[in-house]
């Protein structure tokens, strides 16, 4: 999928320390980490031996120079021996897998611990109107263009009229908000 929509991914997605911190902490003492569905590698932990598995050539091409070595592979068929890594991680990747159970089984096969970040952080409402922001987001990129344009038009009208602020503005003033984002860890 990212061979189709991932061309600007690395420009729109950068490491957010509020997300990286919990992921890296959940990896515990793992010295070797497999990053499944690694994309451009935004959340690969420093100071550990990391290998990236990514199916998209477009995403692999966006990995920065000096980043972890990467192989072209899907979660459901990881080309590594049993127990090759201390931990396997995945950030916002499971919804792209053809077989979630098979992908998780493969992660379990190659690693003792699995760490998954399961949702995307919220974006400010006006920013979502910018194609540089929504372009790297698979959920918005895959909406038929006419439907996306209509939705963006409604959002822009609500933002310009103040209707969005009246209805949802209180959410932006919260110190934190539980929207179901989570880091899941197995041992």
N, C-alpha and C positions, 0 to 999 in steps of 0.2 A: 504494500500500500504506500509506504513512504517513497518508493521509487516514483510515484505519481505526485505526491503532495509535499515531499520533504525538502525541496530545493532551498527553502529559506529557513529551515528549521534552526540551524545554529545561530542565526541572527535574532530569532525570536525567543529562544530558550537559553537561559543562562543559569548557572548554579545559584540557587537561593539558599542561603545559610540556614534559614528556618526549616527547610526540608532536608538539606544535607546533614545537618547535625543529628537528627533522630535516626536517619538511615545509617550513618557511619557508626553511631553509638550501638545500634542494633546488631551491627556486624561483630560486635564484641572483640575478642582476641583473634579473629580470623586473620591469618597472614596472607592467605591466597583467596582471591575472590573472582568469581565468574560473573560478569555483568551481562545478563540475558536481555536481549532487545535493547542493546546499549545506546543506540542512536549516536549522537555526537559525543557522548561520554560525560555529560554535565555533572553527574553525581558519582563518578568513580572516586573511591576514597584514596587520598594520598598516603604514601608510606606503606603501601601493601602491594603484593604482586597481583596485579589485575589483568585479566584477559577478557576481552569483549566479544560477545556473540551477537551479530546483527545481520538480519537477512537482506537489508536494502543497500544496494551499491551507492545510491544517492546519499544515504546517511553515513556510510563508511567513508565516503569522500570528504565529508565535513568534519571528520575527526581531526582535532588540532595536531600539529606536528609535536612529537614527543609524548603523545597520549599512549595509553596501554595498547599492546598488540591486539589486533582484532581478526576474527574469522567470520566469514559469511556463513551463517547458520540460523536455523529457526529453533525456537524453544522445544518443539516436539521431537527434534532429532539433533541433540547436542553431540558434537564429534570429539568427545573426551571420555577417557576411561572412568570407571566407577571410582568414586572417592577422590577425584583429581584435585578438588578444591575444598578449603575449609568452609567456605560459604558461597552461595549463589544469590545474587540480588537481581531485582527487576523493578524498574521505575516506570510507572504508567505504560505498561506493556501488555498486560494480560488480555485486554480487550481486543488486541490485534491477533492473538493466537488463533489458529484454526481449531486446536483442541486443548482447552484449558487443563483438563485432567492429565493428558499426556505430557504437556509442558511442565506441569508441577512434578510429575513423576520423574521426568528427565532431570529437573533441577535437584530433586532428592537423590537421584542416582549418582550424580557427580559431586554433590556437596553435602556436608553434614548439617548445615544451617541454611535456611532460606529466609531472605529478607525482601519483602515486597512493599513498595509504595503504591497504593491502590487508586488514588484519585489525583486530579490536577488542582493546584492552588487557585483560589479565586483571582479574578482580574477586575480592575476598576471598570465600571460599565462603559465609559466613553472610550477607553482604550480598545475594547473589543471591536469597535467600528473600524479600526485600522487593519488593513490586510496583512501588515507586517506582524500583528499580534495574532489574529485568528488563523492566518495561513498555516502555521506549524501545528495547529490544534486539529487533530484528526476528526473530532466530532463536528467541528464547524466546516472543515474543508470538504467533507463528504456530503454535505447537504447540497441538493441540486441548486445551481446558481440562482435561479429565479426565486426559489423559496428563501435562500439565504439573503438575497437582496431585499425581499419583502420584510423579513424579520429585522434586518439591520435598519431599514427605513422606519419601522415602527419604534425600534429602540431609540434611534436618533430623534424622532419626534417627541418621545416621552422624556428624553434627556433635555431637549431644547425647551420644552414647555414646563419643565419642573415636575411633571407627573412621576417620573422615576424617583426623584429625590423625596417627594412626599410619601410615596409608597415604600421605598426601600432604603432611603438615605440613612436611616438609623443604623443599618448594618455596617456602613463604612466607619462609623464612630466607635464601634466596639473594639476593645483591646484584643479580643480573640473571638472566634466563631467556629463552632463545631459543625462542619458541613459533611461529615462522614469521611473525611480524609484520614487515612490511617497507615501506619507501618505495621505489617504483619510479620512475625518471626516464628520460625519453626526450629526445633532442635533435633 
